[in-house]
């Protein structure tokens, strides 16, 4: 089975982000060059060299994608945003709106999908207007909160699904990846902890 190159985009971006993070240089051109080389290395190697090699019932590429991807549009937006900010030397911060959306979807979606109820929301990704309606609600949230990453998330998921970029016809697979809500919950917890610490420090200064 041939490897879909688009499915390697997420893992390539992940490697590029790791490569840029490990580079100590503060020069824009060097960070950009490292990111391109890191992403291109995994993309070309898996897609053309070792990907078609067979190991048991599947190929190396299938095992690789089964472990590292394809990732969701949310992951692509987050990693892409981090990579962009890292290259230009700025601090990346996911919008609170996107973090809350991912947390809400993850907390509701995955427990139901894994059998805590007779209702399986994953089936809604194959048909009907429930998931498109949810996507429209996220667009409204992104528009009201002026969160560009939310709008990019939904737009990218819709484009990937419309063009059949992944080997799936379920809209959920394009929207969210299991690691997305975990990331969102961790980042929100860190933000709440920092806000509480700042509030405590401000109260201490008032008392003193």
Backbone as JSON Lines, residues from 0, in Angstrom:
{"i":0,"aa":"X","n":[0.85,-1.2,0.0],"ca":[0.0,0.0,0.0],"c":[0.89,1.25,0.0]}
{"i":1,"aa":"X","n":[0.76,2.13,-0.99],"ca":[1.61,3.33,-1.05],"c":[1.31,4.29,0.08]}
{"i":2,"aa":"X","n":[2.33,5.04,0.48],"ca":[2.19,6.01,1.56],"c":[1.64,7.31,1.01]}
{"i":3,"aa":"X","n":[0.65,7.86,1.7],"ca":[0.12,9.16,1.33],"c":[1.06,10.23,1.89]}
{"i":4,"aa":"X","n":[1.75,10.98,1.03],"ca":[2.73,11.96,1.52],"c":[2.13,13.0,2.46]}
{"i":5,"aa":"X","n":[0.86,13.36,2.27],"ca":[0.24,14.38,3.11],"c":[0.16,13.9,4.56]}
{"i":6,"aa":"X","n":[0.01,12.59,4.75],"ca":[-0.08,12.06,6.11],"c":[1.24,12.2,6.86]}
{"i":7,"aa":"X","n":[2.32,12.42,6.12],"ca":[3.63,12.6,6.76],"c":[3.88,14.05,7.17]}
{"i":8,"aa":"X","n":[2.98,14.95,6.81],"ca":[3.18,16.36,7.12],"c":[3.27,16.6,8.62]}
{"i":9,"aa":"X","n":[2.36,15.99,9.38],"ca":[2.37,16.17,10.82],"c":[3.65,15.69,11.48]}
{"i":10,"aa":"X","n":[4.06,14.43,11.25],"ca":[5.33,13.97,11.82],"c":[6.53,14.8,11.38]}
{"i":11,"aa":"X","n":[6.52,15.28,10.13],"ca":[7.62,16.12,9.66],"c":[7.66,17.44,10.42]}
{"i":12,"aa":"X","n":[6.5,18.03,10.66],"ca":[6.46,19.27,11.44],"c":[6.9,19.04,12.87]}
{"i":13,"aa":"X","n":[6.52,17.9,13.45],"ca":[6.93,17.58,14.82],"c":[8.45,17.48,14.93]}
{"i":14,"aa":"X","n":[9.06,16.8,13.97],"ca":[10.52,16.67,14.0],"c":[11.17,18.03,13.79]}
{"i":15,"aa":"X","n":[10.61,18.84,12.9],"ca":[11.15,20.17,12.66],"c":[11.09,21.01,13.93]}
{"i":16,"aa":"X","n":[9.98,20.91,14.68],"ca":[9.83,21.67,15.92],"c":[10.84,21.22,16.96]}
{"i":17,"aa":"X","n":[11.04,19.9,17.06],"ca":[12.03,19.38,18.0],"c":[13.43,19.85,17.62]}
{"i":18,"aa":"X","n":[13.72,19.81,16.31],"ca":[15.05,20.22,15.84],"c":[15.32,21.69,16.16]}
{"i":19,"aa":"X","n":[14.32,22.54,15.92],"ca":[14.49,23.97,16.19],"c":[14.65,24.23,17.68]}
{"i":20,"aa":"X","n":[13.91,23.48,18.5],"ca":[13.99,23.66,19.95],"c":[15.39,23.32,20.48]}
{"i":21,"aa":"X","n":[16.02,22.33,19.87],"ca":[17.33,21.88,20.35],"c":[18.48,22.73,19.82]}
{"i":22,"aa":"X","n":[18.2,23.6,18.85],"ca":[19.26,24.43,18.28],"c":[19.5,25.64,19.17]}
{"i":23,"aa":"X","n":[20.72,25.84,19.68],"ca":[20.97,26.95,20.58],"c":[21.08,28.31,19.87]}
{"i":24,"aa":"X","n":[21.25,28.3,18.55],"ca":[21.46,29.55,17.83],"c":[20.22,30.43,17.87]}
{"i":25,"aa":"X","n":[20.43,31.74,17.97],"ca":[19.34,32.71,17.96],"c":[19.16,33.37,16.59]}
{"i":26,"aa":"X","n":[19.92,32.93,15.61],"ca":[19.85,33.53,14.29],"c":[18.69,32.93,13.52]}
{"i":27,"aa":"X","n":[17.89,33.8,12.91],"ca":[16.67,33.38,12.21],"c":[16.97,32.4,11.09]}
{"i":28,"aa":"X","n":[17.97,32.7,10.26],"ca":[18.26,31.84,9.11],"c":[18.69,30.45,9.54]}
{"i":29,"aa":"X","n":[19.46,30.37,10.61],"ca":[19.93,29.07,11.07],"c":[18.77,28.24,11.6]}
{"i":30,"aa":"X","n":[17.9,28.84,12.4],"ca":[16.74,28.11,12.93],"c":[15.82,27.66,11.8]}
{"i":31,"aa":"X","n":[15.6,28.53,10.83],"ca":[14.77,28.16,9.69],"c":[15.37,27.03,8.88]}
{"i":32,"aa":"X","n":[16.69,27.1,8.67],"ca":[17.37,26.05,7.91],"c":[17.28,24.71,8.63]}
{"i":33,"aa":"X","n":[17.47,24.71,9.94],"ca":[17.39,23.48,10.73],"c":[15.98,22.9,10.68]}
{"i":34,"aa":"X","n":[14.96,23.76,10.78],"ca":[13.58,23.29,10.73],"c":[13.27,22.63,9.4]}
{"i":35,"aa":"X","n":[13.68,23.26,8.31],"ca":[13.44,22.69,6.98],"c":[14.16,21.36,6.82]}
{"i":36,"aa":"X","n":[15.41,21.32,7.25],"ca":[16.18,20.08,7.12],"c":[15.59,18.96,7.97]}
{"i":37,"aa":"X","n":[15.18,19.3,9.2],"ca":[14.61,18.29,10.08],"c":[13.32,17.71,9.54]}
{"i":38,"aa":"X","n":[12.42,18.59,9.08],"ca":[11.16,18.12,8.53],"c":[11.34,17.37,7.23]}
{"i":39,"aa":"X","n":[12.21,17.88,6.36],"ca":[12.43,17.23,5.06],"c":[13.07,15.86,5.22]}
{"i":40,"aa":"X","n":[13.92,15.72,6.23],"ca":[14.61,14.43,6.43],"c":[13.63,13.31,6.68]}
{"i":41,"aa":"X","n":[12.72,13.51,7.63],"ca":[11.76,12.46,7.95],"c":[10.76,12.26,6.82]}
{"i":42,"aa":"X","n":[10.39,13.35,6.15],"ca":[9.42,13.27,5.05],"c":[9.98,12.42,3.91]}
{"i":43,"aa":"X","n":[11.17,12.76,3.47],"ca":[11.77,12.06,2.33],"c":[12.15,10.64,2.68]}
{"i":44,"aa":"X","n":[12.73,10.45,3.89],"ca":[13.19,9.12,4.28],"c":[12.05,8.13,4.38]}
{"i":45,"aa":"X","n":[10.99,8.52,5.08],"ca":[9.87,7.61,5.26],"c":[9.08,7.43,3.97]}
{"i":46,"aa":"X","n":[8.92,8.5,3.22],"ca":[8.08,8.43,2.02],"c":[8.74,7.64,0.89]}
{"i":47,"aa":"X","n":[10.06,7.74,0.75],"ca":[10.7,7.15,-0.43],"c":[11.71,6.06,-0.13]}
{"i":48,"aa":"X","n":[12.3,6.07,1.05],"ca":[13.38,5.12,1.31],"c":[12.92,3.9,2.11]}
{"i":49,"aa":"X","n":[12.64,4.12,3.4],"ca":[12.33,2.96,4.25],"c":[10.83,2.69,4.34]}
{"i":50,"aa":"X","n":[10.01,3.66,3.92],"ca":[8.57,3.49,4.05],"c":[8.02,2.24,3.37]}
{"i":51,"aa":"X","n":[8.4,1.95,2.12],"ca":[7.84,0.8,1.42],"c":[8.35,-0.55,1.92]}
{"i":52,"aa":"X","n":[9.37,-0.57,2.78],"ca":[9.93,-1.84,3.26],"c":[8.9,-2.57,4.13]}
{"i":53,"aa":"X","n":[8.81,-3.88,3.93],"ca":[7.82,-4.68,4.67],"c":[8.42,-5.25,5.95]}
{"i":54,"aa":"X","n":[7.62,-5.16,7.02],"ca":[7.95,-5.82,8.29],"c":[6.72,-6.57,8.72]}
{"i":55,"aa":"X","n":[6.71,-7.87,8.49],"ca":[5.54,-8.66,8.82],"c":[4.38,-8.33,7.89]}
{"i":56,"aa":"X","n":[3.2,-8.11,8.47],"ca":[2.02,-7.86,7.63],"c":[1.9,-6.43,7.11]}
{"i":57,"aa":"X","n":[2.77,-5.53,7.54],"ca":[2.66,-4.12,7.14],"c":[4.03,-3.58,6.75]}
{"i":58,"aa":"X","n":[4.01,-2.37,6.2],"ca":[5.25,-1.72,5.81],"c":[5.75,-0.82,6.94]}
{"i":59,"aa":"X","n":[6.99,-0.37,6.81],"ca":[7.56,0.55,7.8],"c":[6.75,1.84,7.87]}
{"i":60,"aa":"X","n":[6.33,2.32,6.7],"ca":[5.54,3.54,6.65],"c":[4.22,3.41,7.4]}
{"i":61,"aa":"X","n":[3.57,2.26,7.29],"ca":[2.3,2.04,7.98],"c":[2.5,1.98,9.49]}
{"i":62,"aa":"X","n":[3.57,1.31,9.92],"ca":[3.89,1.29,11.35],"c":[4.19,2.7,11.86]}
{"i":63,"aa":"X","n":[4.93,3.44,11.06],"ca":[5.31,4.8,11.45],"c":[4.09,5.7,11.61]}
{"i":64,"aa":"X","n":[3.19,5.66,10.6],"ca":[1.99,6.48,10.67],"c":[1.05,6.01,11.77]}
{"i":65,"aa":"X","n":[1.07,4.71,12.06],"ca":[0.24,4.21,13.13],"c":[0.69,4.71,14.5]}
{"i":66,"aa":"X","n":[1.96,5.07,14.6],"ca":[2.52,5.54,15.86],"c":[2.53,7.06,15.97]}
{"i":67,"aa":"X","n":[2.95,7.74,14.91],"ca":[3.17,9.19,14.96],"c":[2.16,10.01,14.16]}
{"i":68,"aa":"X","n":[1.29,9.38,13.44],"ca":[0.38,10.19,12.63],"c":[-0.49,9.3,11.76]}
{"i":69,"aa":"X","n":[-1.29,9.88,10.89],"ca":[-1.39,11.33,10.63],"c":[-2.03,12.07,11.8]}
{"i":70,"aa":"X","n":[-1.6,13.28,12.03],"ca":[-2.11,14.05,13.15],"c":[-3.27,14.92,12.71]}
{"i":71,"aa":"X","n":[-3.99,15.43,13.68],"ca":[-5.18,16.22,13.39],"c":[-4.83,17.63,12.94]}
{"i":72,"aa":"X","n":[-5.85,18.32,12.46],"ca":[-5.66,19.72,12.07],"c":[-5.28,20.56,13.29]}
{"i":73,"aa":"X","n":[-5.82,20.21,14.46],"ca":[-5.47,20.94,15.68],"c":[-3.98,20.81,15.98]}
{"i":74,"aa":"X","n":[-3.46,19.59,15.86],"ca":[-2.02,19.37,16.1],"c":[-1.19,20.14,15.08]}
{"i":75,"aa":"X","n":[-1.61,20.13,13.83],"ca":[-0.87,20.85,12.79],"c":[-0.82,22.35,13.07]}
{"i":76,"aa":"X","n":[-1.95,22.9,13.51],"ca":[-2.0,24.33,13.81],"c":[-1.11,24.67,15.01]}
{"i":77,"aa":"X","n":[-1.17,23.85,16.04],"ca":[-0.37,24.1,17.24],"c":[1.12,23.98,16.95]}
{"i":78,"aa":"X","n":[1.5,22.88,16.3],"ca":[2.92,22.67,15.99],"c":[3.41,23.71,14.99]}
{"i":79,"aa":"X","n":[2.58,24.0,13.99],"ca":[2.96,25.01,13.01],"c":[3.13,26.39,13.64]}
{"i":80,"aa":"X","n":[2.22,26.74,14.55],"ca":[2.34,28.02,15.25],"c":[3.57,28.08,16.12]}
{"i":81,"aa":"X","n":[3.84,26.98,16.83],"ca":[5.04,26.93,17.67],"c":[6.3,27.05,16.82]}
{"i":82,"aa":"X","n":[6.32,26.34,15.7],"ca":[7.49,26.35,14.82],"c":[7.73,27.75,14.26]}
{"i":83,"aa":"X","n":[6.66,28.41,13.86],"ca":[6.8,29.76,13.31],"c":[7.36,30.73,14.35]}
{"i":84,"aa":"X","n":[6.79,30.71,15.56],"ca":[7.26,31.6,16.61],"c":[8.69,31.28,17.03]}
{"i":85,"aa":"X","n":[9.02,29.99,17.05],"ca":[10.37,29.6,17.45],"c":[11.4,30.07,16.44]}
{"i":86,"aa":"X","n":[11.06,29.99,15.17],"ca":[12.0,30.4,14.12],"c":[12.25,31.9,14.18]}
{"i":87,"aa":"X","n":[11.2,32.69,14.41],"ca":[11.37,34.14,14.42],"c":[11.79,34.66,15.8]}
{"i":88,"aa":"X","n":[11.96,33.74,16.75],"ca":[12.48,34.13,18.05],"c":[11.46,34.72,19.01]}
{"i":89,"aa":"X","n":[10.19,34.35,18.87],"ca":[9.15,34.83,19.77],"c":[8.56,33.66,20.55]}
{"i":90,"aa":"X","n":[7.87,33.99,21.64],"ca":[7.27,32.96,22.48],"c":[5.9,32.57,21.94]}
{"i":91,"aa":"X","n":[5.67,31.27,21.82],"ca":[4.39,30.79,21.3],"c":[3.41,30.55,22.45]}
{"i":92,"aa":"X","n":[2.17,30.93,22.22],"ca":[1.13,30.68,23.21],"c":[-0.17,30.33,22.49]}
{"i":93,"aa":"X","n":[-0.67,29.15,22.75],"ca":[-1.95,28.74,22.18],"c":[-3.06,29.57,22.82]}
{"i":94,"aa":"X","n":[-4.01,29.99,22.03],"ca":[-5.1,30.81,22.57],"c":[-5.92,30.01,23.57]}
{"i":95,"aa":"X","n":[-6.45,30.71,24.56],"ca":[-7.3,30.05,25.55],"c":[-8.55,29.46,24.91]}
{"i":96,"aa":"X","n":[-9.03,30.12,23.86],"ca":[-10.22,29.61,23.18],"c":[-9.97,28.23,22.58]}
{"i":97,"aa":"X","n":[-8.83,28.06,21.91],"ca":[-8.5,26.77,21.31],"c":[-8.28,25.72,22.4]}
{"i":98,"aa":"X","n":[-7.61,26.1,23.47],"ca":[-7.37,25.16,24.57],"c":[-8.68,24.69,25.19]}
{"i":99,"aa":"X","n":[-9.61,25.61,25.38],"ca":[-10.9,25.26,25.98],"c":[-11.73,24.39,25.02]}
{"i":100,"aa":"X","n":[-11.69,24.71,23.73],"ca":[-12.42,23.9,22.74],"c":[-11.89,22.46,22.72]}
{"i":101,"aa":"X","n":[-10.58,22.31,22.68],"ca":[-9.98,20.99,22.64],"c":[-10.27,20.22,23.93]}
{"i":102,"aa":"X","n":[-10.22,20.91,25.06],"ca":[-10.5,20.26,26.33],"c":[-11.94,19.78,26.38]}
{"i":103,"aa":"X","n":[-12.87,20.64,25.98],"ca":[-14.28,20.28,26.02],"c":[-14.58,19.09,25.11]}
{"i":104,"aa":"X","n":[-14.03,19.12,23.89],"ca":[-14.26,18.02,22.96],"c":[-13.63,16.73,23.49]}
{"i":105,"aa":"X","n":[-12.42,16.82,23.99],"ca":[-11.73,15.63,24.49],"c":[-12.42,15.01,25.69]}
{"i":106,"aa":"X","n":[-12.87,15.85,26.63],"ca":[-13.51,15.35,27.85],"c":[-14.83,14.65,27.53]}
{"i":107,"aa":"X","n":[-15.54,15.14,26.52],"ca":[-16.83,14.54,26.15],"c":[-16.64,13.39,25.16]}
{"i":108,"aa":"X","n":[-15.79,13.61,24.15],"ca":[-15.69,12.68,23.02],"c":[-15.04,11.35,23.4]}
{"i":109,"aa":"X","n":[-13.85,11.39,23.99],"ca":[-13.09,10.16,24.18],"c":[-13.69,9.21,25.22]}
{"i":110,"aa":"X","n":[-14.19,9.69,26.36],"ca":[-14.85,8.74,27.27],"c":[-16.03,8.03,26.64]}
{"i":111,"aa":"X","n":[-16.84,8.76,25.85],"ca":[-17.98,8.12,25.19],"c":[-17.52,7.15,24.11]}
{"i":112,"aa":"X","n":[-16.48,7.52,23.39],"ca":[-15.97,6.66,22.32],"c":[-15.4,5.36,22.86]}
{"i":113,"aa":"X","n":[-14.79,5.43,24.04],"ca":[-14.14,4.25,24.61],"c":[-15.09,3.39,25.44]}
{"i":114,"aa":"X","n":[-16.4,3.59,25.29],"ca":[-17.35,2.64,25.84],"c":[-18.02,3.0,27.14]}
{"i":115,"aa":"X","n":[-17.92,4.25,27.61],"ca":[-18.58,4.62,28.85],"c":[-20.07,4.86,28.64]}
{"i":116,"aa":"X","n":[-20.51,4.77,27.39],"ca":[-21.93,4.95,27.09],"c":[-22.27,4.13,25.85]}
{"i":117,"aa":"X","n":[-23.55,3.85,25.67],"ca":[-23.99,3.15,24.46],"c":[-23.92,4.05,23.23]}
{"i":118,"aa":"X","n":[-23.84,5.34,23.46],"ca":[-23.76,6.31,22.37],"c":[-22.3,6.49,21.96]}
{"i":119,"aa":"X","n":[-22.01,6.32,20.68],"ca":[-20.66,6.48,20.17],"c":[-20.61,7.7,19.26]}
{"i":120,"aa":"X","n":[-20.04,8.81,19.74],"ca":[-20.01,10.03,18.92],"c":[-19.12,9.91,17.69]}
{"i":121,"aa":"X","n":[-18.23,8.9,17.69],"ca":[-17.35,8.74,16.53],"c":[-18.16,8.45,15.27]}
{"i":122,"aa":"X","n":[-19.29,7.78,15.42],"ca":[-20.14,7.46,14.27],"c":[-20.69,8.71,13.6]}
{"i":123,"aa":"X","n":[-20.83,9.79,14.37],"ca":[-21.37,11.02,13.8],"c":[-20.42,11.63,12.78]}
{"i":124,"aa":"X","n":[-19.14,11.24,12.85],"ca":[-18.17,11.78,11.9],"c":[-18.33,11.25,10.5]}
{"i":125,"aa":"X","n":[-19.12,10.19,10.33],"ca":[-19.32,9.6,9.01],"c":[-20.49,10.22,8.25]}
{"i":126,"aa":"X","n":[-21.4,10.84,8.98],"ca":[-22.63,11.3,8.31],"c":[-23.29,12.39,9.15]}
{"i":127,"aa":"X","n":[-24.31,13.0,8.56],"ca":[-25.12,13.97,9.27],"c":[-24.47,15.34,9.37]}
{"i":128,"aa":"X","n":[-25.15,16.21,10.09],"ca":[-24.72,17.6,10.21],"c":[-24.28,17.96,11.63]}
{"i":129,"aa":"X","n":[-24.18,16.96,12.51],"ca":[-23.81,17.24,13.9],"c":[-22.41,17.81,14.0]}
{"i":130,"aa":"X","n":[-21.44,17.16,13.36],"ca":[-20.04,17.6,13.46],"c":[-19.82,18.89,12.67]}
{"i":131,"aa":"X","n":[-20.37,19.02,11.45],"ca":[-20.28,20.34,10.8],"c":[-20.9,21.45,11.63]}
{"i":132,"aa":"X","n":[-22.01,21.16,12.33],"ca":[-22.61,22.16,13.2],"c":[-21.69,22.53,14.36]}
{"i":133,"aa":"X","n":[-21.01,21.52,14.91],"ca":[-20.05,21.78,15.98],"c":[-18.88,22.62,15.46]}
{"i":134,"aa":"X","n":[-18.44,22.33,14.25],"ca":[-17.36,23.11,13.65],"c":[-17.78,24.56,13.45]}
{"i":135,"aa":"X","n":[-19.03,24.76,13.04],"ca":[-19.52,26.12,12.87],"c":[-19.54,26.86,14.21]}
{"i":136,"aa":"X","n":[-19.92,26.14,15.27],"ca":[-19.91,26.75,16.6],"c":[-18.49,27.17,17.0]}
{"i":137,"aa":"X","n":[-17.52,26.34,16.66],"ca":[-16.12,26.69,16.95],"c":[-15.68,27.91,16.15]}
{"i":138,"aa":"X","n":[-16.15,28.01,14.91],"ca":[-15.83,29.18,14.09],"c":[-16.37,30.44,14.75]}
{"i":139,"aa":"X","n":[-17.59,30.37,15.26],"ca":[-18.19,31.52,15.95],"c":[-17.37,31.88,17.19]}
{"i":140,"aa":"X","n":[-16.96,30.85,17.94],"ca":[-16.14,31.09,19.13],"c":[-14.82,31.77,18.75]}
{"i":141,"aa":"X","n":[-14.19,31.25,17.7],"ca":[-12.94,31.83,17.25],"c":[-13.11,33.27,16.77]}
{"i":142,"aa":"X","n":[-14.23,33.54,16.1],"ca":[-14.5,34.89,15.59],"c":[-14.75,35.86,16.75]}
{"i":143,"aa":"X","n":[-15.56,35.44,17.71],"ca":[-15.91,36.31,18.84],"c":[-14.68,36.59,19.7]}
{"i":144,"aa":"X","n":[-13.86,35.57,19.94],"ca":[-12.69,35.74,20.81],"c":[-11.46,36.22,20.03]}
{"i":145,"aa":"X","n":[-11.61,36.37,18.71],"ca":[-10.51,36.8,17.85],"c":[-9.3,35.85,17.98]}
{"i":146,"aa":"X","n":[-9.62,34.57,18.03],"ca":[-8.59,33.55,18.13],"c":[-8.33,32.98,16.74]}
{"i":147,"aa":"X","n":[-7.26,33.43,16.13],"ca":[-6.96,33.02,14.76],"c":[-6.68,31.53,14.68]}
{"i":148,"aa":"X","n":[-6.07,30.97,15.72],"ca":[-5.74,29.55,15.65],"c":[-6.98,28.66,15.64]}
{"i":149,"aa":"X","n":[-8.07,29.1,16.27],"ca":[-9.32,28.33,16.2],"c":[-9.86,28.32,14.78]}
{"i":150,"aa":"X","n":[-9.84,29.49,14.14],"ca":[-10.32,29.58,12.76],"c":[-9.44,28.76,11.82]}
{"i":151,"aa":"X","n":[-8.13,28.8,12.04],"ca":[-7.21,28.0,11.22],"c":[-7.45,26.52,11.43]}
{"i":152,"aa":"X","n":[-7.73,26.12,12.66],"ca":[-8.0,24.71,12.99],"c":[-9.19,24.19,12.19]}
{"i":153,"aa":"X","n":[-10.3,24.9,12.24],"ca":[-11.51,24.44,11.57],"c":[-11.34,24.5,10.05]}
{"i":154,"aa":"X","n":[-10.73,25.56,9.55],"ca":[-10.54,25.7,8.1],"c":[-9.63,24.59,7.58]}
{"i":155,"aa":"X","n":[-8.56,24.3,8.3],"ca":[-7.63,23.25,7.86],"c":[-8.28,21.88,7.92]}
{"i":156,"aa":"X","n":[-9.04,21.61,8.98],"ca":[-9.74,20.32,9.08],"c":[-10.72,20.14,7.93]}
{"i":157,"aa":"X","n":[-11.45,21.2,7.6],"ca":[-12.41,21.13,6.5],"c":[-11.72,20.89,5.16]}
{"i":158,"aa":"X","n":[-10.6,21.56,4.94],"ca":[-9.86,21.38,3.69],"c":[-9.29,19.97,3.57]}
{"i":159,"aa":"X","n":[-8.68,19.49,4.64],"ca":[-8.11,18.15,4.61],"c":[-9.19,17.1,4.37]}
{"i":160,"aa":"X","n":[-10.34,17.27,5.0],"ca":[-11.44,16.33,4.81],"c":[-12.01,16.41,3.4]}
{"i":161,"aa":"X","n":[-12.18,17.62,2.89],"ca":[-12.76,17.81,1.55],"c":[-11.9,17.18,0.48]}
{"i":162,"aa":"X","n":[-10.58,17.23,0.65],"ca":[-9.67,16.67,-0.34],"c":[-9.28,15.23,-0.03]}
{"i":163,"aa":"X","n":[-9.84,14.65,1.04],"ca":[-9.52,13.28,1.39],"c":[-8.05,13.07,1.63]}
{"i":164,"aa":"X","n":[-7.45,14.0,2.39],"ca":[-6.0,13.98,2.58],"c":[-5.52,12.76,3.35]}
{"i":165,"aa":"X","n":[-6.34,12.26,4.27],"ca":[-5.96,11.11,5.08],"c":[-6.72,9.87,4.62]}
{"i":166,"aa":"X","n":[-6.27,8.73,5.07],"ca":[-6.93,7.48,4.74],"c":[-8.1,7.24,5.69]}
{"i":167,"aa":"X","n":[-9.02,8.19,5.72],"ca":[-10.19,8.12,6.58],"c":[-11.27,9.02,6.02]}
{"i":168,"aa":"X","n":[-12.5,8.59,6.16],"ca":[-13.63,9.43,5.75],"c":[-14.46,9.86,6.94]}
{"i":169,"aa":"X","n":[-13.82,9.83,8.13],"ca":[-14.48,10.28,9.35],"c":[-13.95,11.66,9.72]}
{"i":170,"aa":"X","n":[-14.86,12.61,9.88],"ca":[-14.47,14.0,10.13],"c":[-13.72,14.17,11.44]}
{"i":171,"aa":"X","n":[-14.01,13.31,12.42],"ca":[-13.32,13.4,13.71],"c":[-11.81,13.23,13.55]}
{"i":172,"aa":"X","n":[-11.39,12.35,12.64],"ca":[-9.97,12.08,12.46],"c":[-9.21,13.29,11.96]}
{"i":173,"aa":"X","n":[-9.91,14.21,11.34],"ca":[-9.28,15.43,10.84],"c":[-9.32,16.55,11.9]}
{"i":174,"aa":"X","n":[-10.27,16.47,12.81],"ca":[-10.45,17.52,13.79],"c":[-9.52,17.39,15.0]}
{"i":175,"aa":"X","n":[-9.44,16.19,15.56],"ca":[-8.78,16.05,16.86],"c":[-8.0,14.75,16.93]}
{"i":176,"aa":"X","n":[-6.9,14.79,17.67],"ca":[-6.01,13.66,17.9],"c":[-5.96,13.45,19.41]}
{"i":177,"aa":"X","n":[-5.81,12.21,19.9],"ca":[-5.87,11.98,21.35],"c":[-4.94,12.86,22.18]}
{"i":178,"aa":"X","n":[-3.8,13.25,21.62],"ca":[-2.86,14.05,22.4],"c":[-3.31,15.5,22.52]}
{"i":179,"aa":"X","n":[-4.21,15.95,21.64],"ca":[-4.64,17.35,21.64],"c":[-5.3,17.78,22.96]}
{"i":180,"aa":"X","n":[-6.33,17.05,23.44],"ca":[-6.94,17.48,24.71],"c":[-6.0,17.34,25.9]}
{"i":181,"aa":"X","n":[-5.08,16.37,25.84],"ca":[-4.11,16.23,26.92],"c":[-3.21,17.46,26.98]}
{"i":182,"aa":"X","n":[-2.74,17.87,25.81],"ca":[-1.93,19.09,25.72],"c":[-2.72,20.29,26.23]}
{"i":183,"aa":"X","n":[-3.99,20.4,25.82],"ca":[-4.8,21.55,26.21],"c":[-5.01,21.59,27.72]}
{"i":184,"aa":"X","n":[-5.28,20.44,28.33],"ca":[-5.52,20.39,29.78],"c":[-4.25,20.76,30.54]}
{"i":185,"aa":"X","n":[-3.11,20.25,30.1],"ca":[-1.84,20.56,30.77],"c":[-1.53,22.06,30.69]}
{"i":186,"aa":"X","n":[-1.69,22.64,29.49],"ca":[-1.39,24.06,29.31],"c":[-2.36,24.92,30.12]}
{"i":187,"aa":"X","n":[-3.64,24.55,30.14],"ca":[-4.6,25.31,30.93],"c":[-4.27,25.24,32.42]}
{"i":188,"aa":"X","n":[-3.86,24.05,32.87],"ca":[-3.49,23.89,34.28],"c":[-2.3,24.78,34.63]}
{"i":189,"aa":"X","n":[-1.33,24.85,33.72],"ca":[-0.16,25.72,33.95],"c":[-0.58,27.18,33.99]}
{"i":190,"aa":"X","n":[-1.48,27.58,33.07],"ca":[-1.95,28.96,33.05],"c":[-2.71,29.32,34.33]}
{"i":191,"aa":"X","n":[-3.54,28.4,34.82],"ca":[-4.29,28.64,36.06],"c":[-3.33,28.76,37.24]}
{"i":192,"aa":"X","n":[-2.33,27.89,37.27],"ca":[-1.34,27.94,38.36],"c":[-0.59,29.27,38.36]}
{"i":193,"aa":"X","n":[-0.19,29.73,37.19],"ca":[0.52,31.01,37.09],"c":[-0.37,32.17,37.5]}
{"i":194,"aa":"X","n":[-1.63,32.12,37.08],"ca":[-2.56,33.19,37.43],"c":[-2.78,33.22,38.94]}
{"i":195,"aa":"X","n":[-2.91,32.05,39.54],"ca":[-3.09,31.98,41.0],"c":[-1.86,32.5,41.73]}
{"i":196,"aa":"X","n":[-0.67,32.19,41.21],"ca":[0.56,32.66,41.84],"c":[0.67,34.18,41.75]}
{"i":197,"aa":"X","n":[0.33,34.73,40.56],"ca":[0.37,36.19,40.42],"c":[-0.63,36.86,41.34]}
{"i":198,"aa":"X","n":[-1.82,36.25,41.47],"ca":[-2.83,36.81,42.36],"c":[-2.36,36.79,43.81]}
{"i":199,"aa":"X","n":[-1.72,35.7,44.21],"ca":[-1.21,35.59,45.58],"c":[-0.12,36.61,45.84]}
{"i":200,"aa":"X","n":[0.76,36.79,44.85],"ca":[1.83,37.77,45.01],"c":[1.28,39.18,45.09]}
{"i":201,"aa":"X","n":[0.25,39.47,44.31],"ca":[-0.36,40.8,44.35],"c":[-1.02,41.05,45.7]}
{"i":202,"aa":"X","n":[-1.68,40.04,46.26],"ca":[-2.31,40.19,47.57],"c":[-1.28,40.39,48.66]}
{"i":203,"aa":"X","n":[-0.15,39.66,48.57],"ca":[0.92,39.82,49.55],"c":[1.5,41.23,49.51]}
{"i":204,"aa":"X","n":[1.63,41.79,48.31],"ca":[2.15,43.15,48.19],"c":[1.18,44.16,48.79]}
{"i":205,"aa":"X","n":[-0.12,43.92,48.62],"ca":[-1.1,44.83,49.2],"c":[-1.08,44.77,50.72]}
{"i":206,"aa":"X","n":[-0.93,43.55,51.26],"ca":[-0.9,43.38,52.7],"c":[0.34,44.03,53.32]}
{"i":207,"aa":"X","n":[1.48,43.85,52.62],"ca":[2.72,44.42,53.14],"c":[2.77,45.94,52.91]}
